[in-house]
Amino acid sequence: MKKHSYIVIIGGGLAGLTSAIDLIQQGIEVTLIEKEEYPKHKVCGEYISNEVLPYLKQLNLNICDLKPINITNFQISTSSGNLVKSELPLGGFGVSRHSLDNFLWEEAKRLGVKLIIDQVTDVFYEEDTFGITTGTHGTFTSDFVIGAYGKRSGLDRTLKRGFSNKKSPWLAVKAHYKARIQEDTVALHNFKGGYCGISKVEDEKVNVCYMVNYDSFKRFKNIEKFQEEVMYKNPNLKQFFENATMTFEKPITISQINFEYKKPVVNHIFMCGDAAGLIHPLCGNGMAMAIQSGQIVSKLISKYYHGMEKSRDELELMYAKAWKKQFGLRLKTGRVLQGILLNPILQNITYGIAKVFPWLTPLVISKTHGRPLV
Ligand SMILES: Cc1cc2nc3c(=O)[nH]c(=O)nc-3n(C[C@H](O)[C@H](O)[C@H](O)COP(=O)(O)OP(=O)(O)OC[C@H]3O[C@@H](n4cnc5c(N)ncnc54)[C@H](O)[C@@H]3O)c2cc1C
């Protein structure tokens, strides 16, 4: 197997796969290394903002094939169940990661991206060339590396990224259910120590995904007990769980979800998606950001490839600048919102304000989202 590629992408989630598809469509050779087989379920709220649609269309990715659910409304409830409803300024759609990531994977394969199933264990940069070491496929070399390996990976430690040794109290739980809910609505229900997103995805499935602080969780023996003892205190969640049937054998979970500040360029690697920064999930914008960061990096690398940009250093500066401009404010707003929502007093004050000034909710939502990507 030829081991040199112009670009190596580490990680085949949304950021990695969209940038691979974009680059190969521009005639640039790409190898993508993903550690797990597709299709697979991922812990995610599975609500994706419509801002990605023009870009996906430009890439000839027909998301309609996946039969996504059109979502136009939003509701949020306090831990005690008080509900605020709002329209979503731009709207979005519900589609499972099981379908979406697999669809992009198959599309990348069809277009000729070299797809390798393996774990990247190290990346080094010497004399203007990268070496990318894998578990079983040996070492690849490339001119550029895109790090699209998600929110946390052993690679962060290898690359000595500051946050990689820090513990995080956040864990998340996700499962699909059979249940009757309002199809056009994504709901965010608060409970002590966390919040739970509920929305519909394709094939009549309802996705439930919640994030919770470990301190709130650890006193309970299992997920069911936690749901009953803590989450059921919000009557909206009680009503949902009591009338829903889980279709997974058991929920899937992740822990150590880290929201620390990260750098978008590390050791000359362009970090994309969650590897460059994770927005608080309550904003429902992480997937769009992953796709958009893939778009930004592909555009820049393509310009360089076609001789329109001068040097690697300039390219790195331009990427870091563009990343900050597009996502800096969204990440900050997400942090502030999470702080408010997890504080019971602030949560109730905010509820009171949102009831009196209903136009405020869509305004706040728009601060955590971007414009349509063209
Ligand atoms: C609880 C929760 C709920 C969320 N809900 C929503 C939501 O409703 N809407 C929304 O827009 N966003 C949501 N998000 C955010 C969204 O899931 C992420 O922002 C998005 O998945 C980021 O995509 P990515 O491509 O960067 O990473 P990922 O999708 O995580 O992909 C990274 C890939 O890299 C692979 N990988 C990792 N390490 C290696 C390695 N060493 N070698 C090879 N491969 C590797 C992994 O297997 C994985 O497939 C949520 C996040 C959480 C935690």
The ligand as an ORCA input file, in Angstrom:
! r2SCAN-3c Opt
* xyz 0 1
  C     -24.189     14.700     25.207
  C     -23.967     15.391     23.898
  C     -25.060     15.780     23.120
  C     -24.857     16.447     21.914
  N     -25.930     16.832     21.177
  C     -25.766     17.537     20.044
  C     -26.865     17.958     19.247
  O     -28.033     17.651     19.517
  N     -26.605     18.719     18.143
  C     -25.350     19.043     17.760
  O     -25.205     19.746     16.751
  N     -24.276     18.642     18.473
  C     -24.453     17.888     19.585
  N     -23.371     17.453     20.298
  C     -22.027     17.738     19.789
  C     -21.651     16.805     18.634
  O     -21.912     15.464     18.978
  C     -20.167     16.964     18.311
  O     -19.847     18.331     18.278
  C     -19.807     16.316     16.971
  O     -20.028     14.949     17.020
  C     -18.351     16.580     16.637
  O     -17.987     15.862     15.497
  P     -16.448     15.487     15.294
  O     -16.335     14.998     13.902
  O     -15.581     16.584     15.745
  O     -16.166     14.301     16.339
  P     -16.769     12.840     16.419
  O     -18.092     12.753     15.793
  O     -16.638     12.460     17.855
  O     -15.761     11.958     15.555
  C     -14.453     11.707     15.963
  C     -14.035     10.369     15.379
  O     -12.635     10.180     15.600
  C     -12.406      8.806     15.901
  N     -11.122      8.740     16.638
  C     -10.862      9.190     17.892
  N      -9.561      8.978     18.204
  C      -9.000      8.382     17.116
  C      -7.689      7.911     16.834
  N      -6.686      8.036     17.717
  N      -7.462      7.330     15.632
  C      -8.462      7.205     14.717
  N      -9.730      7.641     14.939
  C      -9.990      8.240     16.119
  C     -13.626      8.395     16.722
  O     -13.839      7.002     16.687
  C     -14.744      9.195     16.042
  O     -15.432      8.442     15.058
  C     -23.539     16.745     21.493
  C     -22.435     16.334     22.255
  C     -22.646     15.660     23.449
  C     -21.461     15.244     24.277
*
